[in-house]
């Protein structure tokens, strides 16, 4: 149960206003709200609320999910909540097919640096495939990758990208990012101590020098899409009936990028070698076939392989960012070990010249 007062978005009047505005409440009212459970994550709090109605409300949900700011994340350095609100406000309503939970309400308050999402509760029909960090079955991985491919295909080289949808990174943005990474790495070295080998330290120190070579692919402005940004398999609800109606969630890291970044983050970052080697090639094959089946053109299988290797190289920076943003070592340390195993398996060292 929560240890501090519930956010105002959870009171009956505000819930009724949100549901009525969404079109599922009509003239009924929310008469009672019960917190069934509360789950804190590293960056947010997630409440499952049971609602009781006064009046006929046949289309109104009996339970909803309220996601809001973690009380320990009141500073302005992390803006993922604002970014996820923007996803559900600007991106989700434009999707041609349903690949994300319904969002009844999304709000960000700039003055208070607070935010909330009121989301569909999928507990009856869907489940997270496995308990982290266990990988799902091959069939479940195929269905998750299929949903991600359908999402990527829906936004592939969409003319709205960078104009009315999202922001493309400029050369100055990328230069700033490389400089920020150099500073983050300096802090990381102090934290990691001799847990960071001399070889890996040398690779990281070279990364800002070779990063422009990697960034060139992005600057071509072709074969880009909306990437999830945190696309591990535990950010997907799979259907309990074993079908392919997957719903992707936790969109606070979305951006315009290469689709392969999501694939490298899902497999190379989070799977140990035996599992990754067993499924990586076949999953990439199926992913590519799904892209083509959903309208992507002029992107052959070799292009996906090339992008995937570049994305594995780029993802060696992720554990550094995670460590310097106070993500627990159980996450960033294991991510570092796995991404470097993939880095070596896939010959990514060759990309450094």
Residue pairs with C-beta under 8 A, 6 or more apart in sequence:
1 35
1 37
1 38
2 35
2 38
2 45
2 47
4 71
6 35
6 47
7 66
7 68
7 114
7 116
8 14
9 15
9 18
9 66
9 68
9 105
9 107
9 116
9 118
10 33
10 35
10 47
10 49
10 66
11 33
12 29
12 30
12 31
12 32
12 33
13 30
15 30
15 33
15 49
15 51
15 64
15 118
16 25
16 28
16 29
16 30
18 104
18 105
18 118
19 25
19 30
19 60
19 61
19 104
20 26
21 105
22 104
22 105
24 57
24 59
24 60
24 61
24 104
25 53
25 57
25 59
25 60
26 55
26 56
26 57
26 59
27 55
28 53
28 54
28 55
28 56
28 57
28 60
29 53
29 54
29 55
30 51
30 52
30 53
30 54
31 52
31 53
31 54
32 51
32 52
33 49
33 50
33 51
33 52
34 49
34 50
34 52
35 47
35 48
35 49
35 50
36 48
36 49
36 50
36 63
37 47
37 48
38 45
38 46
38 47
38 48
39 45
39 46
40 46
40 70
41 70
42 70
42 327
42 328
43 70
43 73
43 78
43 80
43 81
43 252
44 67
44 68
44 69
44 70
44 73
44 81
45 67
45 68
45 69
45 70
45 71
46 65
46 66
46 67
47 65
47 66
47 67
47 68
48 63
48 64
48 65
48 121
48 123
49 63
49 64
49 65
49 66
50 62
50 63
51 60
51 61
51 62
51 63
51 64
53 60
61 104
61 120
61 121
63 121
63 123
64 104
64 118
64 119
64 120
64 121
65 101
65 117
65 118
65 119
65 120
65 121
66 116
66 117
66 118
66 119
67 84
67 116
67 117
67 119
68 81
68 114
68 115
68 116
68 117
69 81
69 113
69 114
69 115
69 116
74 113
75 113
76 113
78 325
80 252
80 253
81 108
81 114
81 115
81 252
82 108
82 110
82 115
83 251
83 252
83 253
83 254
84 106
84 115
84 117
84 250
84 251
84 252
84 254
85 106
85 107
85 108
85 115
85 117
86 108
87 251
87 252
87 254
88 100
88 103
88 106
88 117
88 251
89 106
90 165
91 165
91 166
91 226
91 251
91 254
92 100
92 103
94 165
95 151
95 154
96 154
97 150
97 154
98 247
99 147
99 150
99 151
99 246
99 247
99 248
100 247
100 248
100 249
100 251
101 119
101 120
101 122
101 237
101 247
101 249
102 119
102 120
103 117
103 118
103 119
103 120
104 118
104 119
104 120
105 116
105 117
105 118
106 116
106 117
106 118
107 115
107 116
108 114
108 115
109 115
119 249
122 237
122 247
125 239
125 240
125 241
126 237
126 238
126 239
126 240
126 245
126 247
127 237
127 238
127 240
128 234
128 236
128 237
128 238
129 136
129 137
129 140
129 144
129 233
129 234
129 236
129 238
130 136
130 140
130 233
130 234
132 234
133 270
133 334
135 141
135 233
135 270
135 271
135 275
136 144
136 233
136 238
138 279
138 282
139 242
140 233
140 238
141 233
141 279
141 283
142 283
142 286
143 238
143 243
143 244
143 246
144 233
144 236
144 238
144 246
144 266
145 263
145 266
145 283
145 286
145 287
145 290
146 244
146 246
146 286
146 287
146 290
147 236
147 244
147 246
147 247
147 248
148 228
148 231
148 236
148 248
148 262
148 263
148 266
148 287
149 286
149 287
149 288
149 290
149 291
149 294
150 290
150 294
151 226
151 228
151 248
152 225
152 226
152 227
152 259
152 262
152 291
152 296
153 225
153 290
153 291
153 294
153 295
153 296
154 294
155 161
155 165
155 225
155 226
156 223
156 224
156 225
156 259
156 291
156 295
156 296
156 299
157 222
157 223
157 224
157 225
158 165
158 225
161 168
161 224
161 225
161 226
161 256
162 168
162 256
165 226
166 226
166 254
166 255
166 256
167 256
168 221
168 256
169 177
169 218
169 256
171 219
174 211
174 212
174 215
174 218
174 219
178 208
178 211
178 212
179 208
181 207
181 208
181 211
181 317
181 320
181 321
182 208
184 320
184 321
184 324
185 204
185 205
185 207
185 320
187 324
188 196
188 320
188 323
188 324
189 196
189 201
191 323
191 324
192 323
195 333
196 204
200 340
203 316
203 349
203 352
204 316
204 320
206 352
207 316
207 317
210 351
210 352
210 353
213 351
213 353
214 310
214 313
214 314
214 351
217 258
217 307
217 310
218 224
218 257
218 258
223 258
223 259
223 298
223 299
223 303
223 307
224 256
224 257
224 258
224 259
225 256
225 257
225 258
225 259
226 254
226 255
226 256
226 257
227 254
227 255
227 256
227 257
227 258
227 259
227 261
227 262
228 235
228 248
228 251
228 253
228 254
228 262
229 251
229 252
229 253
229 254
229 255
229 257
229 261
229 262
229 265
230 250
230 252
230 253
230 265
231 248
231 262
231 263
231 265
231 266
232 265
232 266
232 269
232 270
233 266
233 270
235 248
235 249
235 250
236 246
236 247
236 248
236 249
237 246
237 247
237 248
237 249
238 246
239 245
239 246
258 307
258 310
258 311
259 291
259 307
260 304
260 307
260 308
260 310
260 311
261 311
261 314
261 315
263 283
263 284
263 287
263 308
263 311
264 308
264 311
264 312
264 314
264 315
264 342
265 311
265 315
265 318
267 276
267 279
267 280
267 283
267 342
268 276
268 280
268 311
268 312
268 315
268 338
268 339
268 342
268 343
268 346
269 315
269 318
269 335
269 338
269 339
269 342
270 335
270 338
271 279
271 280
271 338
272 338
272 341
273 341
273 342
273 345
276 342
276 345
277 345
284 304
284 305
284 308
285 301
287 304
288 301
288 304
291 299
308 346
309 346
309 347
309 348
309 351
310 351
312 339
312 342
312 343
312 346
312 348
313 343
313 348
313 351
313 352
315 339
316 336
316 339
316 340
316 343
318 335
318 339
319 332
319 333
319 335
319 336
319 339
320 332
322 331
322 332
322 335
323 329
323 332
342 348
343 349
